[in-house]
Amino acid sequence: MVVRKQSLPKSWRMDSFDGHSELYQGYARQLAQRLRVLRDERHIAQEYVAYHAGIPTFTYQKFEKGESNPGTPMNPRFSTIIALAMVFEIEPWELIRFE
């Protein structure tokens, strides 16, 4: 039996988020703001969050700016989202809930 690889619609693929998509950049900005607010509410340092999430401090600092590389919106792994949610003692969906 041969299984054919089906391709997703272009609007569903990550390569359609080329760094210029307003929607993608907007979500990155909202996640960055959410991370800053949560950290400020808990009075904890960026280094604390990064250490307990298992990511480099520099990476977390970039996340709070909404970037991964200069000019590129952040794109954290699912496991990183879960780790950050655990640090803030919230459910992962609460971290990425945008209004």
PDB file as gemmi writes it, atoms N, CA and C in Angstrom:
CRYST1    1.000    1.000    1.000  90.00  90.00  90.00 P 1                      
ATOM      1  N   MET A   1       0.836  -1.171   0.000  1.00  0.00           N  
ATOM      2  CA  MET A   1       0.000   0.000   0.000  1.00  0.00           C  
ATOM      3  C   MET A   1       0.887   1.242   0.000  1.00  0.00           C  
ATOM      4  N   VAL A   2       0.582   2.179  -0.837  1.00  0.00           N  
ATOM      5  CA  VAL A   2       1.337   3.415  -0.943  1.00  0.00           C  
ATOM      6  C   VAL A   2       0.534   4.535  -0.288  1.00  0.00           C  
ATOM      7  N   VAL A   3       1.187   5.248   0.602  1.00  0.00           N  
ATOM      8  CA  VAL A   3       0.535   6.374   1.262  1.00  0.00           C  
ATOM      9  C   VAL A   3       1.031   7.637   0.591  1.00  0.00           C  
ATOM     10  N   ARG A   4       0.100   8.429   0.103  1.00  0.00           N  
ATOM     11  CA  ARG A   4       0.466   9.674  -0.572  1.00  0.00           C  
ATOM     12  C   ARG A   4       0.545  10.803   0.447  1.00  0.00           C  
ATOM     13  N   LYS A   5       1.538  11.587   0.289  1.00  0.00           N  
ATOM     14  CA  LYS A   5       1.697  12.741   1.153  1.00  0.00           C  
ATOM     15  C   LYS A   5       0.781  13.847   0.655  1.00  0.00           C  
ATOM     16  N   GLN A   6      -0.143  14.269   1.499  1.00  0.00           N  
ATOM     17  CA  GLN A   6      -1.053  15.334   1.133  1.00  0.00           C  
ATOM     18  C   GLN A   6      -0.475  16.649   1.594  1.00  0.00           C  
ATOM     19  N   SER A   7      -0.597  17.664   0.789  1.00  0.00           N  
ATOM     20  CA  SER A   7      -0.104  18.958   1.231  1.00  0.00           C  
ATOM     21  C   SER A   7      -1.247  19.773   1.806  1.00  0.00           C  
ATOM     22  N   LEU A   8      -0.912  20.572   2.786  1.00  0.00           N  
ATOM     23  CA  LEU A   8      -1.891  21.430   3.431  1.00  0.00           C  
ATOM     24  C   LEU A   8      -2.161  22.649   2.565  1.00  0.00           C  
ATOM     25  N   PRO A   9      -3.321  23.265   2.732  1.00  0.00           N  
ATOM     26  CA  PRO A   9      -3.549  24.523   2.028  1.00  0.00           C  
ATOM     27  C   PRO A   9      -2.471  25.526   2.418  1.00  0.00           C  
ATOM     28  N   LYS A  10      -2.058  26.368   1.506  1.00  0.00           N  
ATOM     29  CA  LYS A  10      -0.977  27.316   1.757  1.00  0.00           C  
ATOM     30  C   LYS A  10      -1.241  28.160   3.004  1.00  0.00           C  
ATOM     31  N   SER A  11      -2.484  28.527   3.251  1.00  0.00           N  
ATOM     32  CA  SER A  11      -2.792  29.363   4.404  1.00  0.00           C  
ATOM     33  C   SER A  11      -2.541  28.653   5.731  1.00  0.00           C  
ATOM     34  N   TRP A  12      -2.409  27.306   5.726  1.00  0.00           N  
ATOM     35  CA  TRP A  12      -2.164  26.544   6.940  1.00  0.00           C  
ATOM     36  C   TRP A  12      -0.694  26.266   7.179  1.00  0.00           C  
ATOM     37  N   ARG A  13       0.141  26.457   6.180  1.00  0.00           N  
ATOM     38  CA  ARG A  13       1.554  26.089   6.294  1.00  0.00           C  
ATOM     39  C   ARG A  13       2.350  27.221   6.932  1.00  0.00           C  
ATOM     40  N   MET A  14       3.374  26.838   7.702  1.00  0.00           N  
ATOM     41  CA  MET A  14       4.228  27.837   8.342  1.00  0.00           C  
ATOM     42  C   MET A  14       4.995  28.664   7.325  1.00  0.00           C  
ATOM     43  N   ASP A  15       5.302  28.097   6.157  1.00  0.00           N  
ATOM     44  CA  ASP A  15       6.064  28.888   5.189  1.00  0.00           C  
ATOM     45  C   ASP A  15       5.240  30.035   4.617  1.00  0.00           C  
ATOM     46  N   SER A  16       3.917  30.023   4.873  1.00  0.00           N  
ATOM     47  CA  SER A  16       3.107  31.149   4.430  1.00  0.00           C  
ATOM     48  C   SER A  16       3.288  32.340   5.366  1.00  0.00           C  
ATOM     49  N   PHE A  17       3.838  32.097   6.589  1.00  0.00           N  
ATOM     50  CA  PHE A  17       4.166  33.165   7.512  1.00  0.00           C  
ATOM     51  C   PHE A  17       5.619  33.542   7.262  1.00  0.00           C  
ATOM     52  N   ASP A  18       5.840  34.366   6.298  1.00  0.00           N  
ATOM     53  CA  ASP A  18       7.188  34.676   5.855  1.00  0.00           C  
ATOM     54  C   ASP A  18       7.845  35.795   6.641  1.00  0.00           C  
ATOM     55  N   GLY A  19       7.275  36.167   7.755  1.00  0.00           N  
ATOM     56  CA  GLY A  19       7.853  37.245   8.545  1.00  0.00           C  
ATOM     57  C   GLY A  19       7.260  38.590   8.194  1.00  0.00           C  
ATOM     58  N   HIS A  20       6.471  38.658   7.135  1.00  0.00           N  
ATOM     59  CA  HIS A  20       5.857  39.918   6.727  1.00  0.00           C  
ATOM     60  C   HIS A  20       4.357  39.901   6.958  1.00  0.00           C  
ATOM     61  N   SER A  21       3.838  38.790   7.400  1.00  0.00           N  
ATOM     62  CA  SER A  21       2.411  38.654   7.634  1.00  0.00           C  
ATOM     63  C   SER A  21       2.007  39.469   8.858  1.00  0.00           C  
ATOM     64  N   GLU A  22       1.076  40.367   8.682  1.00  0.00           N  
ATOM     65  CA  GLU A  22       0.589  41.183   9.796  1.00  0.00           C  
ATOM     66  C   GLU A  22      -0.037  40.320  10.891  1.00  0.00           C  
ATOM     67  N   LEU A  23      -0.765  39.294  10.499  1.00  0.00           N  
ATOM     68  CA  LEU A  23      -1.402  38.416  11.471  1.00  0.00           C  
ATOM     69  C   LEU A  23      -0.351  37.748  12.356  1.00  0.00           C  
ATOM     70  N   TYR A  24       0.673  37.177  11.738  1.00  0.00           N  
ATOM     71  CA  TYR A  24       1.726  36.481  12.466  1.00  0.00           C  
ATOM     72  C   TYR A  24       2.476  37.437  13.382  1.00  0.00           C  
ATOM     73  N   GLN A  25       2.818  38.614  12.865  1.00  0.00           N  
ATOM     74  CA  GLN A  25       3.523  39.603  13.671  1.00  0.00           C  
ATOM     75  C   GLN A  25       2.653  40.083  14.833  1.00  0.00           C  
ATOM     76  N   GLY A  26       1.352  40.199  14.592  1.00  0.00           N  
ATOM     77  CA  GLY A  26       0.436  40.616  15.654  1.00  0.00           C  
ATOM     78  C   GLY A  26       0.381  39.603  16.784  1.00  0.00           C  
ATOM     79  N   TYR A  27       0.333  38.314  16.433  1.00  0.00           N  
ATOM     80  CA  TYR A  27       0.329  37.278  17.463  1.00  0.00           C  
ATOM     81  C   TYR A  27       1.640  37.287  18.242  1.00  0.00           C  
ATOM     82  N   ALA A  28       2.739  37.493  17.572  1.00  0.00           N  
ATOM     83  CA  ALA A  28       4.042  37.544  18.246  1.00  0.00           C  
ATOM     84  C   ALA A  28       4.084  38.712  19.224  1.00  0.00           C  
ATOM     85  N   ARG A  29       3.564  39.859  18.819  1.00  0.00           N  
ATOM     86  CA  ARG A  29       3.530  41.027  19.711  1.00  0.00           C  
ATOM     87  C   ARG A  29       2.643  40.759  20.928  1.00  0.00           C  
ATOM     88  N   GLN A  30       1.501  40.123  20.701  1.00  0.00           N  
ATOM     89  CA  GLN A  30       0.591  39.839  21.815  1.00  0.00           C  
ATOM     90  C   GLN A  30       1.198  38.839  22.795  1.00  0.00           C  
ATOM     91  N   LEU A  31       1.875  37.826  22.276  1.00  0.00           N  
ATOM     92  CA  LEU A  31       2.523  36.856  23.154  1.00  0.00           C  
ATOM     93  C   LEU A  31       3.647  37.530  23.937  1.00  0.00           C  
ATOM     94  N   ALA A  32       4.407  38.389  23.287  1.00  0.00           N  
ATOM     95  CA  ALA A  32       5.482  39.111  23.969  1.00  0.00           C  
ATOM     96  C   ALA A  32       4.925  39.948  25.111  1.00  0.00           C  
ATOM     97  N   GLN A  33       3.837  40.659  24.842  1.00  0.00           N  
ATOM     98  CA  GLN A  33       3.227  41.491  25.876  1.00  0.00           C  
ATOM     99  C   GLN A  33       2.705  40.630  27.022  1.00  0.00           C  
ATOM    100  N   ARG A  34       2.106  39.501  26.687  1.00  0.00           N  
ATOM    101  CA  ARG A  34       1.573  38.594  27.718  1.00  0.00           C  
ATOM    102  C   ARG A  34       2.699  38.088  28.624  1.00  0.00           C  
ATOM    103  N   LEU A  35       3.838  37.722  28.023  1.00  0.00           N  
ATOM    104  CA  LEU A  35       4.983  37.255  28.812  1.00  0.00           C  
ATOM    105  C   LEU A  35       5.476  38.341  29.759  1.00  0.00           C  
ATOM    106  N   ARG A  36       5.592  39.570  29.265  1.00  0.00           N  
ATOM    107  CA  ARG A  36       6.060  40.684  30.106  1.00  0.00           C  
ATOM    108  C   ARG A  36       5.102  40.937  31.267  1.00  0.00           C  
ATOM    109  N   VAL A  37       3.798  40.949  30.972  1.00  0.00           N  
ATOM    110  CA  VAL A  37       2.804  41.213  32.015  1.00  0.00           C  
ATOM    111  C   VAL A  37       2.843  40.124  33.081  1.00  0.00           C  
ATOM    112  N   LEU A  38       2.860  38.879  32.662  1.00  0.00           N  
ATOM    113  CA  LEU A  38       2.903  37.773  33.623  1.00  0.00           C  
ATOM    114  C   LEU A  38       4.143  37.847  34.505  1.00  0.00           C  
ATOM    115  N   ARG A  39       5.274  38.159  33.894  1.00  0.00           N  
ATOM    116  CA  ARG A  39       6.519  38.235  34.663  1.00  0.00           C  
ATOM    117  C   ARG A  39       6.485  39.411  35.633  1.00  0.00           C  
ATOM    118  N   ASP A  40       5.995  40.554  35.167  1.00  0.00           N  
ATOM    119  CA  ASP A  40       5.898  41.731  36.041  1.00  0.00           C  
ATOM    120  C   ASP A  40       4.940  41.495  37.200  1.00  0.00           C  
ATOM    121  N   GLU A  41       3.809  40.841  36.933  1.00  0.00           N  
ATOM    122  CA  GLU A  41       2.836  40.547  37.989  1.00  0.00           C  
ATOM    123  C   GLU A  41       3.435  39.670  39.079  1.00  0.00           C  
ATOM    124  N   ARG A  42       4.350  38.811  38.696  1.00  0.00           N  
ATOM    125  CA  ARG A  42       4.952  37.878  39.652  1.00  0.00           C  
ATOM    126  C   ARG A  42       6.266  38.391  40.239  1.00  0.00           C  
ATOM    127  N   HIS A  43       6.700  39.545  39.768  1.00  0.00           N  
ATOM    128  CA  HIS A  43       7.934  40.165  40.255  1.00  0.00           C  
ATOM    129  C   HIS A  43       9.127  39.215  40.153  1.00  0.00           C  
ATOM    130  N   ILE A  44       9.279  38.607  38.979  1.00  0.00           N  
ATOM    131  CA  ILE A  44      10.408  37.702  38.765  1.00  0.00           C  
ATOM    132  C   ILE A  44      11.252  38.210  37.597  1.00  0.00           C  
ATOM    133  N   ALA A  45      12.507  37.835  37.602  1.00  0.00           N  
ATOM    134  CA  ALA A  45      13.455  38.278  36.588  1.00  0.00           C  
ATOM    135  C   ALA A  45      13.360  37.420  35.323  1.00  0.00           C  
ATOM    136  N   GLN A  46      13.789  37.998  34.218  1.00  0.00           N  
ATOM    137  CA  GLN A  46      13.845  37.247  32.962  1.00  0.00           C  
ATOM    138  C   GLN A  46      14.712  36.010  33.114  1.00  0.00           C  
ATOM    139  N   GLU A  47      15.812  36.132  33.840  1.00  0.00           N  
ATOM    140  CA  GLU A  47      16.724  35.015  34.035  1.00  0.00           C  
ATOM    141  C   GLU A  47      16.039  33.855  34.759  1.00  0.00           C  
ATOM    142  N   TYR A  48      15.188  34.186  35.734  1.00  0.00           N  
ATOM    143  CA  TYR A  48      14.444  33.160  36.470  1.00  0.00           C  
ATOM    144  C   TYR A  48      13.519  32.400  35.531  1.00  0.00           C  
ATOM    145  N   VAL A  49      12.761  33.137  34.728  1.00  0.00           N  
ATOM    146  CA  VAL A  49      11.823  32.506  33.797  1.00  0.00           C  
ATOM    147  C   VAL A  49      12.577  31.612  32.826  1.00  0.00           C  
ATOM    148  N   ALA A  50      13.642  32.146  32.245  1.00  0.00           N  
ATOM    149  CA  ALA A  50      14.418  31.380  31.262  1.00  0.00           C  
ATOM    150  C   ALA A  50      14.995  30.113  31.876  1.00  0.00           C  
ATOM    151  N   TYR A  51      15.604  30.231  33.035  1.00  0.00           N  
ATOM    152  CA  TYR A  51      16.220  29.077  33.689  1.00  0.00           C  
ATOM    153  C   TYR A  51      15.180  27.985  33.952  1.00  0.00           C  
ATOM    154  N   HIS A  52      14.058  28.367  34.523  1.00  0.00           N  
ATOM    155  CA  HIS A  52      13.039  27.380  34.891  1.00  0.00           C  
ATOM    156  C   HIS A  52      12.273  26.836  33.686  1.00  0.00           C  
ATOM    157  N   ALA A  53      12.295  27.566  32.575  1.00  0.00           N  
ATOM    158  CA  ALA A  53      11.682  27.059  31.337  1.00  0.00           C  
ATOM    159  C   ALA A  53      12.676  26.234  30.525  1.00  0.00           C  
ATOM    160  N   GLY A  54      13.939  26.271  30.927  1.00  0.00           N  
ATOM    161  CA  GLY A  54      14.958  25.486  30.227  1.00  0.00           C  
ATOM    162  C   GLY A  54      15.396  26.086  28.900  1.00  0.00           C  
ATOM    163  N   ILE A  55      15.363  27.415  28.818  1.00  0.00           N  
ATOM    164  CA  ILE A  55      15.801  28.088  27.593  1.00  0.00           C  
ATOM    165  C   ILE A  55      16.854  29.134  27.952  1.00  0.00           C  
ATOM    166  N   PRO A  56      17.691  29.510  26.991  1.00  0.00           N  
ATOM    167  CA  PRO A  56      18.682  30.553  27.280  1.00  0.00           C  
ATOM    168  C   PRO A  56      18.011  31.889  27.612  1.00  0.00           C  
ATOM    169  N   THR A  57      18.634  32.639  28.498  1.00  0.00           N  
ATOM    170  CA  THR A  57      18.109  33.956  28.868  1.00  0.00           C  
ATOM    171  C   THR A  57      17.963  34.842  27.637  1.00  0.00           C  
ATOM    172  N   PHE A  58      18.947  34.820  26.748  1.00  0.00           N  
ATOM    173  CA  PHE A  58      18.898  35.631  25.534  1.00  0.00           C  
ATOM    174  C   PHE A  58      17.658  35.304  24.713  1.00  0.00           C  
ATOM    175  N   THR A  59      17.314  34.033  24.621  1.00  0.00           N  
ATOM    176  CA  THR A  59      16.122  33.615  23.871  1.00  0.00           C  
ATOM    177  C   THR A  59      14.871  34.182  24.521  1.00  0.00           C  
ATOM    178  N   TYR A  60      14.786  34.077  25.842  1.00  0.00           N  
ATOM    179  CA  TYR A  60      13.612  34.611  26.528  1.00  0.00           C  
ATOM    180  C   TYR A  60      13.524  36.123  26.352  1.00  0.00           C  
ATOM    181  N   GLN A  61      14.654  36.805  26.427  1.00  0.00           N  
ATOM    182  CA  GLN A  61      14.654  38.255  26.227  1.00  0.00           C  
ATOM    183  C   GLN A  61      14.114  38.607  24.844  1.00  0.00           C  
ATOM    184  N   LYS A  62      14.500  37.831  23.853  1.00  0.00           N  
ATOM    185  CA  LYS A  62      13.992  38.055  22.496  1.00  0.00           C  
ATOM    186  C   LYS A  62      12.489  37.787  22.445  1.00  0.00           C  
ATOM    187  N   PHE A  63      12.019  36.763  23.161  1.00  0.00           N  
ATOM    188  CA  PHE A  63      10.586  36.474  23.197  1.00  0.00           C  
ATOM    189  C   PHE A  63       9.811  37.667  23.737  1.00  0.00           C  
ATOM    190  N   GLU A  64      10.329  38.314  24.776  1.00  0.00           N  
ATOM    191  CA  GLU A  64       9.627  39.471  25.333  1.00  0.00           C  
ATOM    192  C   GLU A  64       9.635  40.657  24.376  1.00  0.00           C  
ATOM    193  N   LYS A  65      10.484  40.619  23.378  1.00  0.00           N  
ATOM    194  CA  LYS A  65      10.481  41.637  22.327  1.00  0.00           C  
ATOM    195  C   LYS A  65       9.625  41.197  21.140  1.00  0.00           C  
ATOM    196  N   GLY A  66       9.165  39.944  21.178  1.00  0.00           N  
ATOM    197  CA  GLY A  66       8.342  39.426  20.088  1.00  0.00           C  
ATOM    198  C   GLY A  66       9.151  38.958  18.896  1.00  0.00           C  
ATOM    199  N   GLU A  67      10.443  38.711  19.102  1.00  0.00           N  
ATOM    200  CA  GLU A  67      11.343  38.329  18.016  1.00  0.00           C  
ATOM    201  C   GLU A  67      12.016  36.994  18.311  1.00  0.00           C  
ATOM    202  N   SER A  68      12.512  36.374  17.242  1.00  0.00           N  
ATOM    203  CA  SER A  68      13.438  35.261  17.434  1.00  0.00           C  
ATOM    204  C   SER A  68      14.789  35.696  16.891  1.00  0.00           C  
ATOM    205  N   ASN A  69      14.805  36.273  15.722  1.00  0.00           N  
ATOM    206  CA  ASN A  69      15.979  36.921  15.133  1.00  0.00           C  
ATOM    207  C   ASN A  69      15.571  38.350  14.831  1.00  0.00           C  
ATOM    208  N   PRO A  70      16.522  39.269  14.715  1.00  0.00           N  
ATOM    209  CA  PRO A  70      16.137  40.652  14.422  1.00  0.00           C  
ATOM    210  C   PRO A  70      15.218  40.734  13.194  1.00  0.00           C  
ATOM    211  N   GLY A  71      14.055  41.348  13.403  1.00  0.00           N  
ATOM    212  CA  GLY A  71      13.112  41.524  12.315  1.00  0.00           C  
ATOM    213  C   GLY A  71      12.255  40.319  11.995  1.00  0.00           C  
ATOM    214  N   THR A  72      12.423  39.233  12.758  1.00  0.00           N  
ATOM    215  CA  THR A  72      11.661  38.000  12.531  1.00  0.00           C  
ATOM    216  C   THR A  72      10.780  37.732  13.751  1.00  0.00           C  
ATOM    217  N   PRO A  73       9.470  37.586  13.563  1.00  0.00           N  
ATOM    218  CA  PRO A  73       8.600  37.312  14.712  1.00  0.00           C  
ATOM    219  C   PRO A  73       8.983  36.020  15.415  1.00  0.00           C  
ATOM    220  N   MET A  74       8.791  36.000  16.722  1.00  0.00           N  
ATOM    221  CA  MET A  74       9.121  34.793  17.492  1.00  0.00           C  
ATOM    222  C   MET A  74       8.285  33.619  17.015  1.00  0.00           C  
ATOM    223  N   ASN A  75       8.856  32.437  17.178  1.00  0.00           N  
ATOM    224  CA  ASN A  75       8.188  31.210  16.778  1.00  0.00           C  
ATOM    225  C   ASN A  75       8.600  30.102  17.747  1.00  0.00           C  
ATOM    226  N   PRO A  76       8.123  30.207  19.029  1.00  0.00           N  
ATOM    227  CA  PRO A  76       8.550  29.213  20.016  1.00  0.00           C  
ATOM    228  C   PRO A  76       7.971  27.836  19.731  1.00  0.00           C  
ATOM    229  N   ARG A  77       8.721  26.821  20.115  1.00  0.00           N  
ATOM    230  CA  ARG A  77       8.245  25.440  20.002  1.00  0.00           C  
ATOM    231  C   ARG A  77       7.087  25.237  20.972  1.00  0.00           C  
ATOM    232  N   PHE A  78       6.270  24.240  20.685  1.00  0.00           N  
ATOM    233  CA  PHE A  78       5.154  23.915  21.564  1.00  0.00           C  
ATOM    234  C   PHE A  78       5.667  23.553  22.955  1.00  0.00           C  
ATOM    235  N   SER A  79       6.768  22.820  23.015  1.00  0.00           N  
ATOM    236  CA  SER A  79       7.328  22.437  24.313  1.00  0.00           C  
ATOM    237  C   SER A  79       7.770  23.666  25.108  1.00  0.00           C  
ATOM    238  N   THR A  80       8.216  24.712  24.428  1.00  0.00           N  
ATOM    239  CA  THR A  80       8.615  25.943  25.102  1.00  0.00           C  
ATOM    240  C   THR A  80       7.393  26.669  25.645  1.00  0.00           C  
ATOM    241  N   ILE A  81       6.313  26.679  24.886  1.00  0.00           N  
ATOM    242  CA  ILE A  81       5.062  27.287  25.361  1.00  0.00           C  
ATOM    243  C   ILE A  81       4.612  26.590  26.653  1.00  0.00           C  
ATOM    244  N   ILE A  82       4.668  25.272  26.647  1.00  0.00           N  
ATOM    245  CA  ILE A  82       4.261  24.504  27.834  1.00  0.00           C  
ATOM    246  C   ILE A  82       5.182  24.818  29.010  1.00  0.00           C  
ATOM    247  N   ALA A  83       6.488  24.847  28.770  1.00  0.00           N  
ATOM    248  CA  ALA A  83       7.445  25.135  29.842  1.00  0.00           C  
ATOM    249  C   ALA A  83       7.224  26.535  30.418  1.00  0.00           C  
ATOM    250  N   LEU A  84       6.983  27.517  29.557  1.00  0.00           N  
ATOM    251  CA  LEU A  84       6.736  28.876  30.038  1.00  0.00           C  
ATOM    252  C   LEU A  84       5.443  28.932  30.852  1.00  0.00           C  
ATOM    253  N   ALA A  85       4.417  28.256  30.387  1.00  0.00           N  
ATOM    254  CA  ALA A  85       3.154  28.214  31.134  1.00  0.00           C  
ATOM    255  C   ALA A  85       3.368  27.604  32.514  1.00  0.00           C  
ATOM    256  N   MET A  86       4.188  26.566  32.594  1.00  0.00           N  
ATOM    257  CA  MET A  86       4.473  25.934  33.890  1.00  0.00           C  
ATOM    258  C   MET A  86       5.189  26.904  34.821  1.00  0.00           C  
ATOM    259  N   VAL A  87       6.125  27.685  34.289  1.00  0.00           N  
ATOM    260  CA  VAL A  87       6.832  28.668  35.114  1.00  0.00           C  
ATOM    261  C   VAL A  87       5.833  29.670  35.695  1.00  0.00           C  
ATOM    262  N   PHE A  88       4.894  30.117  34.863  1.00  0.00           N  
ATOM    263  CA  PHE A  88       3.912  31.106  35.311  1.00  0.00           C  
ATOM    264  C   PHE A  88       2.716  30.487  36.032  1.00  0.00           C  
ATOM    265  N   GLU A  89       2.730  29.153  36.142  1.00  0.00           N  
ATOM    266  CA  GLU A  89       1.669  28.410  36.829  1.00  0.00           C  
ATOM    267  C   GLU A  89       0.297  28.692  36.222  1.00  0.00           C  
ATOM    268  N   ILE A  90       0.243  28.624  34.891  1.00  0.00           N  
ATOM    269  CA  ILE A  90      -1.010  28.770  34.160  1.00  0.00           C  
ATOM    270  C   ILE A  90      -1.093  27.645  33.135  1.00  0.00           C  
ATOM    271  N   GLU A  91      -2.247  27.472  32.550  1.00  0.00           N  
ATOM    272  CA  GLU A  91      -2.419  26.493  31.488  1.00  0.00           C  
ATOM    273  C   GLU A  91      -1.827  27.047  30.192  1.00  0.00           C  
ATOM    274  N   PRO A  92      -1.270  26.207  29.335  1.00  0.00           N  
ATOM    275  CA  PRO A  92      -0.681  26.699  28.083  1.00  0.00           C  
ATOM    276  C   PRO A  92      -1.643  27.544  27.245  1.00  0.00           C  
ATOM    277  N   TRP A  93      -2.917  27.160  27.210  1.00  0.00           N  
ATOM    278  CA  TRP A  93      -3.863  27.923  26.403  1.00  0.00           C  
ATOM    279  C   TRP A  93      -4.041  29.338  26.948  1.00  0.00           C  
ATOM    280  N   GLU A  94      -3.835  29.530  28.260  1.00  0.00           N  
ATOM    281  CA  GLU A  94      -3.953  30.867  28.835  1.00  0.00           C  
ATOM    282  C   GLU A  94      -2.813  31.776  28.372  1.00  0.00           C  
ATOM    283  N   LEU A  95      -1.684  31.177  28.072  1.00  0.00           N  
ATOM    284  CA  LEU A  95      -0.542  31.954  27.605  1.00  0.00           C  
ATOM    285  C   LEU A  95      -0.757  32.464  26.190  1.00  0.00           C  
ATOM    286  N   ILE A  96      -1.413  31.664  25.374  1.00  0.00           N  
ATOM    287  CA  ILE A  96      -1.569  32.050  23.970  1.00  0.00           C  
ATOM    288  C   ILE A  96      -2.993  32.488  23.632  1.00  0.00           C  
ATOM    289  N   ARG A  97      -3.786  32.767  24.633  1.00  0.00           N  
ATOM    290  CA  ARG A  97      -5.142  33.272  24.409  1.00  0.00           C  
ATOM    291  C   ARG A  97      -5.049  34.761  24.046  1.00  0.00           C  
ATOM    292  N   PHE A  98      -5.505  35.090  22.869  1.00  0.00           N  
ATOM    293  CA  PHE A  98      -5.448  36.473  22.404  1.00  0.00           C  
ATOM    294  C   PHE A  98      -6.865  36.991  22.204  1.00  0.00           C  
ATOM    295  N   GLU A  99      -7.080  38.230  22.577  1.00  0.00           N  
ATOM    296  CA  GLU A  99      -8.417  38.811  22.468  1.00  0.00           C  
ATOM    297  C   GLU A  99      -8.461  39.884  21.414  1.00  0.00           C  
TER     298      GLU A  99                                                      
END                                                                             
